[in-house]
Amino acid sequence: MAEEDFWLPLVDEPIGELVARLQAEDPEITALVDSPRRQLAFRTFAYVRAGVLLGSLLVDHDVTNEGSRTWIDELLSDPAHRKAVEDEIRAVAHDVAADPGLADDTPLGPDEAARERFRAFARGLDSA
């Protein structure tokens, strides 16, 4: 098989969706992983750690496939499992934020001073 014919997805889609949803819903996570390298580290380790935890839960708990629900959806229908996975994802964000190797990263997007300059500029356009 040629190398270009081989493709392996890096994340199971339900895990990626779960991580993205939690990040979108939790402003603390967004603030903790506010640079490109932190974002990459967070997503990578959140996928892995959530996947390992979900795999452990799958070994310990039987699931049944109901319609279009995935095994992850089945596990996460239990509030205790959902909380455990969400807590694990939040822990990853805290671990990434505490990493001294990422301390000097430049945040994504403008800083507060740049936002204020833009607001002042926009207000000037409104009054013109």
C-alpha positions in Angstrom: 0.0 0.0 0.0 1.4 3.4 -0.9 2.0 5.9 1.9 -0.6 8.4 0.5 -3.3 5.7 0.6 -2.9 5.2 4.4 -4.8 7.7 6.6 -5.5 7.3 10.3 -7.9 9.7 12.0 -6.2 11.3 15.1 -9.4 11.5 17.1 -12.6 9.5 17.4 -15.2 12.1 16.3 -17.5 11.9 19.3 -14.5 12.6 21.6 -13.5 15.6 19.4 -17.0 16.9 19.5 -17.2 16.5 23.3 -13.9 18.3 23.8 -14.9 21.2 21.5 -18.4 21.5 23.1 -17.0 21.6 26.6 -14.4 24.2 25.6 -17.0 26.3 23.9 -19.3 26.1 27.0 -16.6 26.8 29.6 -14.9 30.2 29.4 -12.3 29.1 32.0 -11.0 26.5 29.5 -10.8 29.1 26.7 -8.8 31.4 29.0 -6.5 28.7 30.1 -5.6 27.5 26.6 -5.3 31.0 24.9 -2.4 30.5 22.6 -1.8 28.3 19.5 0.6 25.9 21.3 -1.6 25.6 24.4 -4.6 25.0 22.2 -2.7 22.2 20.3 -1.5 20.7 23.6 -4.9 20.9 25.1 -6.7 19.3 22.2 -4.1 16.5 21.9 -4.0 15.6 25.5 -7.8 16.1 26.1 -8.5 13.7 23.2 -6.1 11.1 24.6 -7.0 11.4 28.3 -10.8 11.5 27.6 -10.4 8.5 25.3 -8.5 6.5 27.9 -11.1 7.3 30.5 -13.9 6.4 28.2 -12.2 3.2 27.3 -11.8 2.3 31.0 -15.5 3.0 31.5 -16.4 0.9 28.5 -14.5 -2.1 30.0 -16.2 -1.7 33.3 -19.8 -0.9 32.0 -21.8 -2.7 29.4 -23.4 -0.4 26.8 -26.1 -1.2 24.2 -26.3 0.5 20.9 -29.6 2.4 20.6 -30.2 3.7 17.1 -27.6 6.2 16.0 -26.0 6.7 19.4 -22.4 5.8 19.7 -20.8 3.9 22.6 -19.5 7.2 23.8 -23.0 8.7 23.8 -24.2 5.6 25.7 -21.5 6.0 28.4 -22.1 9.8 28.7 -25.8 9.3 29.2 -24.8 8.4 32.8 -24.3 11.7 34.6 -21.5 10.3 36.8 -19.6 9.2 33.6 -20.2 12.6 31.9 -18.9 14.5 35.0 -15.8 12.3 35.2 -15.0 12.9 31.5 -15.7 16.6 31.8 -13.5 16.9 34.9 -10.7 15.1 33.1 -10.9 17.5 30.2 -10.9 20.5 32.6 -7.9 18.9 34.4 -6.0 18.8 31.0 -6.7 22.5 30.5 -5.2 23.3 34.0 -2.2 21.1 33.3 -1.5 22.8 30.0 -1.9 26.2 31.5 0.6 25.3 34.3 3.2 24.0 31.8 6.3 26.3 32.1 7.3 25.4 28.6 4.2 27.2 27.3 4.4 30.2 29.7 5.8 32.6 27.1 3.2 31.8 24.4 1.4 34.7 22.8 -2.3 34.5 23.3 -4.7 34.0 20.4 -6.4 37.1 19.3 -6.0 40.7 20.5 -5.1 41.6 24.0 -7.4 43.8 26.1 -5.5 47.0 25.1 -6.0 46.3 21.4 -9.7 45.6 22.0 -10.1 48.9 23.8 -8.4 50.7 20.9 -10.8 49.1 18.5 -13.8 50.0 20.7 -12.6 53.6 20.7 -12.1 53.5 16.9 -15.6 52.0 16.4 -17.2 54.6 18.6 -15.5 57.3 16.5 -17.1 55.8 13.4 -20.5 55.9 15.0 -20.3 59.6 15.8 -19.1 60.6 12.3 
